[in-house]
Amino acid sequence: MKPRVSVALLFPSLWFFAACHADVLVAPLAIRSAEMKTPSAEQTDLARHASTSFREALYAARYESLPNVRQLLTAAYLENPSDPEVALLLGHAHLWTLSERSRVGDEVGPEITDHALLAEHYFGEASTLAPEDDRIPGWQGGARLAIGDIHDDQRATRRGYFQLREAVRAYPAFNGFSAGFVLSSQDRDSDRFAEAVELFWTNLAACAGDDRIREDLDYRGVSSRATTTGRLRVCWNTELVPHNFEGFFLAMGDVLTKAGDVANAERAYRAAMLSPDYDGWRFAPVLEARLANLDERVAAFAAAADPGEEPAMMFGSDYACTGCHAR
């Protein structure tokens, strides 16, 4: 009978490694088996107050109220980190702070860029708590693109870009805009800007229910589809987003102007005027100035040597968020 030889004697280095590096082997399993956060069923009084404060500031375009709003939302989140609405609004508060930073002018400091990281984080928390909300990946993907640009991090850029692509596939009627809006800042001759143009058309076709809308951008016949419920509510004005329709067509007109598509840019701008709420839109003069100077703006985009010389667009402006949300 052959004598038994311990495996530990045959492979001493393996046992030594396992003994010394147990955490390396156990950690992935421990992390994967950890209980996921689940949404809370009720809101605290502080959460309701913070949420109301955010919406009141946004509807009134009170950018200067954001420090107090962020403080309230952060306190509400720390009180109950499982509140999906608070997590989402906190992400938006940081995104709004970053997106309309031009309001601060020369006083804006370099630390403004930290809001991209915070927006991305809280959108991630909101997505965990409300995975059925297909809008959130579009917002988070945009924040990740910003992080990649700020930190010169190609991995973050690609992660954000492909998250946006997936978000568009999941919800084209909403995320076509989210992705196209972010990519509209790219160089006019780049593939990514051409993609931004296509994304606006994708969004428009999803809302119109007809891919042929790009052949004749006449939205008068689509008005019968207006709704404030269901997944297509995002195509129209609602109580929460009172000028969504006008803001979308302002942004689309800007993108088409930058692309040199004069005819469709004019049609997009004029489509915004079809809204029954147009007369009460505080940014109507901005759109009307775009129309009055359309040819000059097309020429200026074509002549710009770099993005800093381009005419103003909705993206990067002091109405990047409030253009749709302000009352």
C-alpha positions in Angstrom: 0.0 0.0 0.0 1.4 3.4 -1.0 1.8 5.9 1.8 -0.5 8.9 1.7 1.1 12.3 1.0 -0.6 15.4 2.2 -1.6 17.9 -0.6 -0.2 20.6 1.7 3.2 19.0 1.5 3.0 18.7 -2.3 1.9 22.2 -2.8 3.0 24.2 0.2 3.1 27.5 -1.8 -0.6 27.1 -2.7 -1.6 26.7 0.9 0.6 29.5 2.0 -1.0 31.8 -0.6 -4.5 30.8 0.4 -3.8 31.4 4.1 -2.3 34.8 3.4 -4.7 36.0 0.8 -8.0 34.7 1.9 -9.5 38.2 1.5 -8.6 38.2 -2.1 -10.6 35.0 -2.6 -13.5 35.9 -0.4 -14.0 39.6 -1.1 -15.6 39.3 -4.5 -18.1 36.7 -3.2 -18.8 38.8 -0.1 -19.4 41.9 -2.2 -21.7 40.2 -4.6 -23.8 38.6 -1.8 -24.3 41.8 0.1 -27.9 42.9 0.3 -28.8 45.6 -2.3 -30.4 48.9 -1.2 -34.1 48.9 -1.4 -36.4 51.9 -1.6 -38.2 53.2 1.4 -42.0 53.3 1.3 -42.4 56.7 3.0 -40.7 60.1 3.0 -39.6 62.0 6.0 -40.8 65.6 6.6 -37.3 66.8 5.8 -37.4 64.9 2.5 -40.7 66.5 1.5 -39.4 70.0 2.5 -36.2 69.5 0.6 -38.0 68.2 -2.5 -40.4 71.1 -2.5 -37.4 73.6 -2.1 -35.7 72.1 -5.1 -38.7 72.3 -7.3 -39.6 75.8 -6.3 -36.0 76.9 -7.1 -36.0 75.2 -10.4 -39.5 76.5 -11.5 -38.4 80.0 -10.6 -34.9 79.6 -12.2 -33.4 80.6 -8.9 -29.9 79.2 -9.4 -28.7 81.3 -6.5 -30.8 79.1 -4.2 -28.9 75.9 -5.1 -26.4 75.9 -2.1 -29.3 75.9 0.3 -31.3 73.4 -1.8 -28.3 71.0 -2.0 -27.8 71.3 1.8 -31.4 70.4 2.5 -31.4 67.5 0.0 -28.1 66.1 1.4 -29.5 66.3 4.9 -32.6 64.5 3.8 -30.5 61.8 2.0 -28.4 61.2 5.1 -31.5 60.9 7.2 -32.8 58.3 4.8 -30.4 57.1 2.1 -33.1 54.8 0.7 -35.4 57.6 -0.6 -35.3 57.3 -4.4 -36.8 60.8 -5.0 -34.3 62.5 -2.8 -31.4 60.7 -4.4 -32.7 61.7 -7.9 -33.3 65.3 -7.0 -29.8 65.5 -5.3 -28.3 64.3 -8.6 -30.2 66.9 -10.5 -29.2 69.7 -8.0 -25.6 68.9 -8.7 -26.2 68.6 -12.4 -28.0 71.9 -12.5 -25.2 73.6 -10.6 -22.7 72.4 -13.2 -24.8 72.9 -16.3 -25.8 76.5 -15.7 -22.4 77.6 -14.2 -22.3 80.4 -16.7 -24.7 82.3 -14.4 -21.8 82.8 -12.0 -19.5 84.3 -14.7 -15.9 84.9 -13.8 -16.6 84.0 -10.2 -16.9 80.3 -10.9 -14.1 78.3 -9.2 -12.4 75.1 -10.3 -14.3 73.2 -7.6 -17.4 73.5 -9.7 -16.3 70.4 -11.6 -16.8 68.3 -8.4 -20.5 68.5 -9.1 -20.1 66.1 -12.0 -18.8 63.5 -9.6 -21.6 64.1 -7.2 -24.3 64.1 -9.8 -23.0 60.8 -11.2 -23.0 59.2 -7.7 -26.5 60.3 -6.8 -27.9 59.3 -10.1 -26.4 55.9 -9.5 -28.1 55.7 -6.1 -31.4 56.7 -7.6 -31.0 54.1 -10.3 -30.4 51.4 -7.7 -33.5 52.5 -5.8 -35.7 53.0 -8.9 -34.3 50.6 -11.6 -37.5 50.8 -13.6 -36.9 54.5 -14.3 -35.3 54.4 -17.8 -34.6 58.2 -17.7 -31.9 57.9 -15.0 -29.2 56.1 -17.1 -29.4 58.9 -19.6 -28.7 61.5 -16.9 -26.0 59.4 -15.3 -24.3 58.7 -18.7 -24.2 62.4 -19.4 -22.5 63.0 -16.0 -20.0 60.3 -16.8 -19.1 61.9 -20.1 -18.5 65.2 -18.2 -16.3 63.4 -15.7 -14.3 61.8 -18.5 -13.8 65.2 -20.1 -12.9 67.0 -16.9 -10.4 64.4 -15.7 -9.1 63.4 -19.2 -10.3 59.8 -18.4 -11.0 57.8 -21.5 -12.4 54.9 -19.6 -15.0 57.2 -17.9 -15.8 58.8 -21.3 -16.4 55.5 -23.0 -18.4 54.2 -20.0 -20.7 57.2 -20.2 -20.9 57.1 -24.0 -22.0 53.5 -24.1 -24.4 54.0 -21.2 -26.0 56.7 -23.2 -26.3 54.5 -26.3 -28.0 51.8 -24.2 -30.3 54.4 -22.6 -31.4 55.6 -26.0 -32.3 52.0 -27.0 -34.3 51.6 -23.8 -36.2 54.9 -24.0 -35.6 56.8 -27.3 -38.4 59.3 -26.7 -36.5 60.6 -23.7 -32.9 59.6 -23.9 -32.5 60.6 -27.6 -32.6 64.1 -26.3 -30.4 63.4 -23.2 -27.7 61.9 -25.3 -28.0 64.3 -28.2 -28.0 67.4 -26.0 -24.7 66.3 -24.3 -23.0 65.4 -27.6 -24.1 68.7 -29.3 -21.1 70.3 -27.7 -18.7 68.2 -29.8 -16.7 69.6 -32.8 -19.0 70.4 -35.7 -17.1 68.1 -38.1 -16.8 65.2 -35.7 -18.6 61.9 -35.8 -20.0 62.5 -32.3 -21.7 65.7 -33.4 -23.2 64.0 -36.4 -24.5 61.4 -33.9 -26.0 64.2 -31.8 -28.0 65.3 -34.9 -29.2 61.8 -35.5 -30.2 61.4 -31.8 -32.5 64.4 -32.0 -34.2 62.9 -35.0 -34.4 59.5 -33.2 -36.1 61.2 -30.3 -38.5 63.2 -32.5 -39.5 60.1 -34.5 -40.2 58.2 -31.2 -42.5 61.1 -30.1 -44.2 61.5 -33.4 -44.6 57.8 -33.9 -43.3 58.1 -37.5 -39.8 57.9 -38.8 -40.8 60.0 -41.8 -41.0 63.1 -39.6 -37.5 64.1 -40.7 -38.7 64.2 -44.3 -41.1 67.0 -43.4 -40.6 68.5 -40.0 -44.2 69.7 -39.6 -45.4 69.0 -36.1 -48.9 70.4 -36.5 -50.3 67.0 -37.3 -48.7 65.3 -34.3 -50.4 67.5 -31.7 -53.2 64.9 -31.3 -50.7 62.6 -29.6 -50.1 65.0 -26.7 -50.4 63.3 -23.4 -49.4 63.8 -19.7 -49.3 60.2 -18.8 -47.4 57.1 -19.9 -43.9 56.9 -21.4 -44.7 59.5 -24.1 -45.5 62.2 -21.6 -41.9 63.2 -21.9 -42.6 64.5 -25.4 -44.9 67.2 -24.2 -45.4 69.8 -21.5 -46.4 68.5 -18.1 -46.9 70.0 -14.6 -43.4 68.9 -13.7 -41.7 70.1 -16.9 -43.9 73.0 -18.0 -42.0 74.0 -21.2 -40.4 70.6 -22.2 -41.8 71.0 -25.7 -40.4 74.5 -26.3 -37.1 73.6 -24.8 -36.7 70.5 -26.9 -37.2 72.4 -30.2 -34.9 75.2 -29.1 -32.2 72.7 -28.5 -32.9 70.8 -31.7 -32.9 74.1 -33.7 -29.5 74.9 -32.2 -28.1 71.6 -33.2 -29.5 71.8 -36.8 -28.2 75.4 -37.1 -24.7 74.2 -36.1 -25.0 71.4 -38.6 -25.8 73.9 -41.3 -29.3 72.5 -42.0 -31.0 75.9 -42.3 -34.4 74.7 -43.5 -34.9 72.2 -40.7 -33.4 74.5 -38.1 -36.1 77.0 -38.9 -38.8 74.3 -38.8 -37.6 73.2 -35.4 -37.6 76.7 -34.0 -41.1 77.3 -35.4 -42.4 74.0 -34.0 -41.7 75.3 -30.5 -44.3 78.1 -31.2 -47.0 75.5 -31.7 -47.0 74.9 -27.9 -50.2 76.2 -26.2 -47.9 77.4 -23.4 -45.5 79.3 -25.7 -46.7 82.8 -24.8 -45.9 82.1 -21.1 -42.4 80.8 -21.8 -39.7 83.1 -20.5 -37.2 82.0 -23.1 -39.4 82.8 -26.1 -37.3 85.9 -26.9 -34.2 83.7 -27.1 -35.8 81.5 -29.7 -37.1 84.4 -31.7 -33.7 86.0 -31.8 -32.3 82.7 -33.1 -34.9 82.8 -36.0 -34.2 86.5 -36.7 -30.4 85.8 -37.1 -30.5 82.2 -38.4 -28.4 82.8 -41.6 -25.8 84.7 -39.6 -25.6 82.0 -37.0 -25.2 79.3 -39.6 -22.3 81.2 -41.1 -20.7 81.9 -37.7 -20.8 78.2 -36.8 -19.2 77.3 -40.2 -16.5 80.0 -39.7 -15.6 79.1 -36.1 -12.1 77.8 -35.7 -12.8 76.2 -32.3 -15.9 75.6 -30.1 -15.1 78.8 -28.1 -15.8 80.9 -31.2 -19.2 79.3 -31.9 -22.5 81.1 -31.3 -24.4 80.3 -28.1 -26.4 77.1 -27.9 -28.8 75.9 -25.3 -26.3 73.4 -24.1 -23.8 75.2 -21.8 -26.1 78.2 -21.4 -27.6 79.7 -18.3 -30.9 78.1 -19.4 -29.6 74.6 -20.1 -31.9 73.2 -17.4 -34.4 76.0 -16.8 -35.2 76.3 -20.5 -37.6 73.4 -20.1 -38.2 73.5 -16.3 -38.7 77.1 -15.4 -42.3 78.5 -15.2 
